[in-house]
Amino acid sequence: MEFIPLHFADRLTVINPQGTIGVVTLWSKVDYVIERFRQAGVDLREETSPIAVFGTLYGNGLREMLRNLLYNPQIDRLLICGHDRSGSREELTNFFKWGLESVVSAEGLIDVIVHYRSPEPGEIVIPFRIRQTRRIIDGLVQLDRFRRPPLLDWLGDPQDKVTLTRINEFFAAYRPRTVPPVNREERPLPEVEVQYFPSNPRGHVVVRDTPIEAWKAMLYLLTRFGRRVTLKKGDRLELQHVKVVVEKPRFEAEDQLQAVNLASGKLRRYQEDILQGELRPDETYNYGHRLRTYFGLDTLEECANRLLKDPEDRKSYVALWDTARDLTVKEGRPCLVSLFFRKFEGKLTLSATFRTHNAMDAWPMNVYGLMAIQGWVAERAGLDPGAIVVISHSLGLDPRELDRAMMIIGQRPFKVRLDPMGYFRVTLDGREILVEHRFEDVTLKEYRGKTAVSLQHQIARDVAVSDINHAIYLGRQLAKAEMALKDGREFVQD
């Protein structure tokens, strides 16, 4: 049987289509892992190699990989050899070890607010979770569909010397399983019905206290207003130049992280990694290397020293983008492209700019990484950390990940937030409506008029309202005050 990929054919490196082994390189570059296999003495000739294919597994491609395996049952062994940056190794191994569990509450209600759109008319496909992980996936490919599941072997990190020994020993002992042939099976990918609502796709701003609150609000905007674009890597929902402000960045409690499928251990490891300056041989770049080593300067240390000498310094700006290189190479460009440190209201704020941004998996990890960077610089500059601002020039979400996004967003309860621009006190003063724009206990300005419309235009002209709920509330009070004025009745503000 010849290996024929149904998905991501352009991203897979086929060695021998008649082979029976697939090599999963996780986050490591395929070419690097192939070279390490060659160094270990593995036969990589097209005519005789036992290896059919090499391919990465960053996480989002797991559904496609499982369908490729179902369609190519001659693959009886999966060798995992790569840098496990995102936990995709555990997700793959646990699928074949434990299978899936439905996401159902104790009351028997489906604990999600969206369903997949099934390829089969009338069929409802609910999200499932890979057992012993937080990975959400559709239920159209269950473990029992694999009549002959491939065996999995973890060979290790490709840069480790001991891994070469493991590779050599494996192939010295490997013999294909002698079992009856299994027919191909094709399972289509389900889709989620996608709609977007009209908005300015370049004008969205989120302001929240914590990373999780900000992430949920940002994901909601993207799922509701994101425009579908087609990239080389596939379709995406996109918003441009999204600005997210995290006012009080802090490491959130374990139960809060678990509720949105974030692992505290992974976040802490990421915070440690982003402060390191080393570049692994199987990486083309990483943020720590760009910040601490790449340009021949430890930019974080330099910023900290500048701010220690002059807390009002406005030159603590770091660019991670190497124009001469990054505009010309085929791969390996940083998404995080700049940092700006600035003392504001006695605290060190950090503004970060991302060229492109994966809203589902990368955004929360990146924010926690920025918290580590901010904390490192703030401590050495003698300042307390303040707000973090994240600007994403191209914020994207794979439509196939809408189920996961909607689970994170959850139900959006009504919540009153104080408008940072202040509040309004509405009263009747003789034959006029008096509106006082106040902040704390200070009246900033008075507006007078006989109708709600005239007051609406005055307040809007001054941009005195920033919160949509506040604006709707104020409109109701102005209309109520106008009716009371016309009828000669007493007016009491709600």
TAJOSUL-V360417 format. One record per pair of residues at least 4 apart in sequence whose ideal C-beta (glycine too) atoms are under 7 Angstrom apart, sorted by the first residue. I is the first residue (numbers start at 1). GAP is how many residues later the second one is. D is the distance in whole Angstrom. If there is no record, write none. Layout:
{{I GAP D} {I GAP D}}
This chain:
{{1 73 4} {2 15 4} {2 16 6} {3 11 6} {3 14 5} {3 16 7} {3 49 4} {3 50 6} {3 69 5} {4 67 7} {4 68 7} {5 4 4} {5 7 6} {5 63 5} {6 61 6} {6 62 6} {6 65 5} {6 180 7} {7 57 4} {7 60 6} {7 61 6} {8 4 6} {8 53 6} {8 56 6} {11 44 7} {12 41 5} {12 43 5} {13 17 5} {13 21 7} {13 40 7} {13 41 4} {14 38 7} {14 39 5} {15 4 6} {15 29 6} {15 31 7} {15 34 5} {15 36 5} {15 37 6} {15 38 7} {15 39 7} {16 30 5} {16 31 7} {16 33 4} {16 35 6} {16 36 6} {17 35 6} {19 30 6} {19 31 5} {19 32 5} {19 33 3} {20 30 6} {20 32 7} {20 54 6} {20 55 6} {20 56 5} {20 57 7} {20 156 5} {21 29 5} {21 30 5} {21 31 6} {21 54 7} {21 56 5} {21 58 6} {22 30 6} {22 31 5} {22 53 5} {22 56 5} {23 10 7} {23 28 6} {23 31 5} {23 56 5} {23 58 6} {24 31 6} {24 33 5} {24 54 6} {24 55 7} {24 56 5} {24 58 7} {24 68 7} {25 5 5} {25 8 4} {25 29 6} {25 30 7} {25 31 5} {25 56 6} {25 57 4} {26 30 7} {26 31 5} {26 54 7} {26 56 3} {26 57 6} {26 58 5} {26 62 6} {26 63 6} {27 29 7} {27 31 6} {27 55 6} {27 56 5} {27 58 4} {27 59 7} {28 4 6} {28 5 5} {28 54 4} {28 55 5} {28 130 5} {28 254 4} {29 253 6} {30 4 6} {30 24 5} {30 25 7} {30 26 6} {31 4 6} {32 4 7} {32 126 6} {32 249 7} {32 250 4} {33 4 6} {33 21 6} {33 48 6} {33 49 6} {33 125 5} {34 4 6} {34 10 7} {34 20 6} {35 4 6} {36 4 6} {36 122 5} {36 128 7} {37 5 4} {37 7 7} {37 130 6} {38 4 7} {38 6 6} {39 125 6} {40 124 5} {40 127 4} {40 128 5} {41 127 6} {42 125 6} {42 129 5} {43 5 6} {43 6 5} {44 5 5} {44 7 7} {45 4 5} {50 124 6} {52 23 6} {57 4 6} {57 5 7} {57 8 6} {57 31 5} {57 35 6} {58 28 6} {58 30 6} {59 27 5} {59 29 5} {59 302 6} {60 338 6} {60 341 7} {61 4 6} {62 4 7} {62 26 7} {62 29 6} {62 30 7} {62 75 7} {63 4 7} {63 74 6} {63 75 6} {63 126 6} {64 4 6} {65 4 6} {66 4 7} {66 75 5} {67 4 6} {67 74 6} {67 120 5} {67 122 7} {68 4 6} {69 6 6} {69 81 6} {70 71 7} {70 75 6} {70 76 7} {70 115 5} {70 117 6} {71 113 5} {71 114 7} {71 115 6} {73 75 6} {73 109 4} {73 111 7} {75 75 6} {76 72 7} {76 74 5} {76 75 7} {76 100 6} {76 101 5} {77 73 6} {77 74 5} {77 76 7} {78 72 5} {78 74 5} {79 74 5} {79 76 6} {80 9 6} {80 72 6} {80 73 7} {80 74 5} {80 75 7} {81 74 4} {81 75 7} {81 77 5} {81 82 7} {82 76 6} {83 74 6} {83 197 7} {83 199 6} {84 4 7} {84 5 4} {86 275 7} {87 4 6} {87 179 6} {88 4 6} {89 4 6} {90 4 6} {90 43 6} {91 4 7} {91 39 5} {91 42 5} {91 44 4} {93 4 6} {93 59 5} {94 4 5} {94 36 5} {94 37 6} {94 38 5} {94 39 5} {95 4 7} {95 35 5} {95 48 7} {96 47 7} {96 53 5} {96 56 6} {98 33 4} {98 34 6} {99 32 6} {99 43 6} {99 44 4} {100 28 4} {100 29 7} {100 30 6} {100 31 7} {100 37 7} {100 39 6} {100 42 6} {100 43 7} {101 27 6} {101 28 5} {101 30 5} {102 24 6} {102 26 6} {103 7 7} {103 8 5} {103 9 6} {103 24 5} {103 25 7} {103 26 6} {104 4 6} {104 6 6} {104 7 6} {105 4 5} {105 6 5} {110 16 6} {112 14 7} {112 15 5} {112 291 7} {112 294 7} {112 295 5} {113 293 5} {113 298 7} {114 78 6} {114 288 7} {114 289 6} {114 292 4} {115 9 5} {115 10 7} {115 11 6} {116 9 4} {116 22 5} {116 74 4} {116 75 7} {116 76 6} {116 287 7} {117 73 6} {117 74 5} {117 75 6} {117 76 5} {118 5 4} {118 6 7} {118 7 5} {118 72 6} {119 69 4} {119 71 6} {125 13 6} {125 14 6} {125 15 6} {125 65 5} {126 13 6} {127 9 5} {127 11 7} {127 276 5} {128 9 6} {128 10 7} {128 11 4} {129 6 7} {129 7 6} {130 5 4} {130 7 6} {134 127 4} {134 129 7} {136 267 6} {136 268 5} {136 271 6} {138 52 5} {140 47 5} {140 50 6} {141 4 6} {141 46 5} {143 6 7} {145 40 7} {147 35 5} {148 31 6} {148 34 5} {153 17 6} {155 8 6} {155 11 5} {155 12 6} {155 15 7} {156 4 6} {156 6 7} {156 7 4} {156 10 6} {157 6 6} {158 5 6} {158 124 6} {159 121 6} {159 122 5} {159 123 6} {162 4 6} {163 4 6} {164 4 6} {165 4 6} {166 4 6} {167 4 7} {168 4 6} {169 4 7} {170 4 6} {189 211 7} {192 207 6} {192 210 4} {192 211 6} {194 34 7} {194 205 5} {194 208 7} {196 28 7} {196 29 6} {196 30 6} {196 31 6} {197 27 5} {197 28 6} {199 26 4} {201 24 6} {201 26 5} {201 38 5} {201 39 6} {202 38 5} {202 39 5} {204 17 5} {204 21 7} {204 35 6} {204 38 5} {205 38 5} {206 8 6} {206 11 5} {206 12 5} {206 15 7} {206 38 5} {206 39 7} {207 38 4} {207 40 7} {208 5 4} {208 6 4} {208 9 6} {208 38 7} {208 39 7} {209 4 6} {209 38 5} {209 39 5} {210 4 7} {210 36 7} {210 38 6} {210 40 7} {210 42 6} {211 4 6} {211 35 6} {211 38 6} {211 41 7} {211 153 6} {211 156 5} {211 157 7} {212 4 6} {212 40 6} {212 44 6} {212 48 6} {213 4 6} {214 4 6} {214 30 5} {214 32 5} {215 4 6} {215 148 6} {215 149 5} {216 4 6} {216 192 6} {216 193 5} {217 4 7} {218 4 6} {218 24 7} {218 26 5} {218 141 7} {219 4 6} {219 140 6} {219 186 5} {219 189 6} {219 190 5} {220 4 6} {220 189 5} {220 192 7} {221 4 6} {221 18 7} {222 4 4} {222 15 6} {222 17 6} {222 137 5} {222 173 6} {222 175 5} {223 179 6} {223 182 6} {223 183 7} {223 186 7} {225 14 6} {226 11 3} {226 12 6} {226 13 5} {226 171 6} {227 10 7} {227 11 6} {228 7 6} {228 9 6} {229 7 5} {229 9 5} {230 5 5} {231 5 6} {234 164 7} {235 164 6} {236 160 4} {236 161 6} {236 162 6} {237 159 7} {237 160 5} {237 162 6} {238 156 6} {238 157 7} {238 158 5} {239 156 5} {240 153 6} {240 154 6} {241 150 7} {241 152 6} {242 150 5} {242 153 5} {243 146 7} {243 148 5} {244 146 5} {245 142 6} {245 144 5} {246 121 7} {246 141 6} {246 142 5} {247 140 5} {249 122 5} {249 136 7} {249 139 5} {252 4 4} {252 5 6} {254 4 6} {254 10 6} {255 4 6} {257 5 4} {257 6 7} {257 7 5} {260 148 5} {262 5 6} {262 102 6} {263 4 7} {264 4 6} {265 4 6} {266 4 6} {267 4 6} {267 98 7} {267 101 5} {268 4 7} {269 4 6} {270 4 6} {270 95 5} {270 98 6} {270 99 6} {271 97 6} {271 98 6} {271 101 4} {273 15 6} {274 13 5} {274 14 5} {274 95 4} {274 98 6} {274 99 6} {275 13 6} {275 97 6} {275 98 7} {275 101 6} {276 12 4} {277 11 6} {277 12 6} {277 15 3} {277 16 4} {278 11 7} {279 4 6} {279 7 6} {279 10 4} {284 47 6} {284 48 3} {285 4 6} {285 5 6} {285 47 5} {285 49 6} {287 4 6} {287 33 7} {287 47 7} {287 49 5} {287 82 7} {288 4 6} {289 4 5} {289 5 5} {290 4 5} {290 30 4} {290 44 6} {291 8 5} {291 9 6} {291 27 7} {291 29 7} {292 6 5} {292 8 6} {295 4 7} {297 5 6} {298 4 6} {299 4 6} {299 19 4} {300 4 6} {300 73 7} {300 76 6} {300 77 6} {301 4 6} {302 4 6} {303 4 6} {303 13 4} {303 15 7} {303 38 5} {303 74 6} {304 4 6} {304 73 5} {304 76 4} {304 77 5} {305 4 7} {306 4 7} {306 7 5} {306 9 6} {306 10 5} {307 4 6} {307 6 6} {307 9 6} {307 34 6} {307 36 7} {307 74 4} {307 76 7} {308 72 7} {308 73 5} {308 74 6} {311 32 5} {311 72 7} {312 31 6} {314 28 6} {316 24 7} {316 25 4} {317 21 7} {317 23 5} {318 20 7} {318 21 4} {319 18 7} {319 19 5} {320 14 5} {320 16 6} {320 17 5} {320 18 7} {321 5 6} {321 13 6} {321 16 4} {322 4 5} {323 4 6} {325 4 6} {326 7 4} {329 4 7} {335 19 5} {335 20 5} {335 21 5} {335 22 6} {336 16 6} {336 18 5} {336 30 7} {337 16 5} {337 17 7} {337 18 5} {338 15 4} {339 11 6} {339 13 5} {339 34 7} {340 11 4} {341 7 6} {341 9 6} {341 36 6} {342 7 5} {343 5 6} {343 40 6} {344 5 5} {344 42 6} {347 36 6} {347 37 5} {347 38 6} {347 39 3} {348 26 7} {348 29 7} {348 30 4} {348 33 6} {348 35 4} {348 36 7} {348 37 6} {348 38 6} {349 37 4} {349 38 5} {350 20 6} {350 23 7} {350 24 4} {350 38 5} {351 38 4} {351 40 7} {352 18 5} {352 38 5} {353 38 5} {354 36 7} {354 37 7} {354 38 5} {354 39 7} {355 38 6} {355 39 7} {356 38 5} {356 40 7} {357 5 6} {357 6 6} {357 35 4} {357 37 7} {357 38 5} {357 39 7} {358 4 4} {358 5 7} {358 38 6} {359 4 5} {359 36 5} {359 37 6} {359 38 5} {360 37 6} {360 41 5} {360 44 6} {360 45 6} {362 4 6} {363 4 7} {364 4 7} {365 4 6} {366 4 6} {367 4 7} {367 21 7} {367 23 6} {368 4 7} {369 4 7} {370 4 6} {370 18 5} {371 4 6} {371 17 7} {372 4 6} {373 4 7} {374 4 6} {374 11 5} {374 14 6} {375 4 6} {375 10 6} {376 4 7} {377 4 6} {378 5 5} {378 6 6} {378 7 5} {397 4 6} {397 8 6} {401 4 6} {402 4 6} {403 4 7} {404 4 7} {405 4 6} {416 53 7} {417 50 6} {419 4 7} {419 46 6} {419 47 6} {419 48 4} {419 51 4} {420 46 6} {421 43 6} {421 44 6} {421 45 5} {422 15 6} {422 16 6} {422 17 4} {422 22 6} {423 15 6} {424 11 6} {424 12 7} {424 13 6} {424 14 7} {424 50 6} {425 11 4} {425 13 6} {425 68 7} {426 7 7} {426 9 5} {426 51 5} {426 52 7} {426 55 5} {426 67 5} {427 7 5} {428 5 6} {428 53 6} {428 56 7} {428 57 6} {428 63 5} {429 5 4} {431 19 7} {432 16 5} {432 17 7} {432 18 6} {433 15 7} {433 16 6} {433 17 7} {433 22 6} {433 45 7} {433 48 5} {433 49 7} {433 52 6} {434 12 6} {434 14 6} {435 12 4} {435 20 6} {436 7 5} {436 10 6} {437 7 5} {437 8 5} {437 27 5} {438 4 6} {438 5 5} {438 6 7} {439 5 6} {447 8 6} {447 11 5} {447 12 6} {449 5 4} {449 6 4} {449 9 7} {450 4 7} {450 35 7} {451 31 6} {452 4 6} {452 26 4} {452 27 5} {452 30 5} {453 4 7} {454 4 7} {455 4 6} {455 23 5} {456 4 6} {456 19 7} {456 22 7} {457 4 6} {458 4 7} {459 5 5} {459 6 6} {465 5 6} {465 6 5} {465 9 7} {467 4 7} {468 4 7} {469 4 6} {470 4 6} {471 4 6} {472 4 7} {473 4 7} {474 4 6} {475 4 6} {476 4 6} {477 4 6} {477 16 6} {477 17 6} {478 4 6} {479 4 7} {480 4 6} {480 11 7} {481 4 6} {481 10 5} {482 4 6} {483 4 6} {484 5 5} {484 6 7} {484 7 4}}
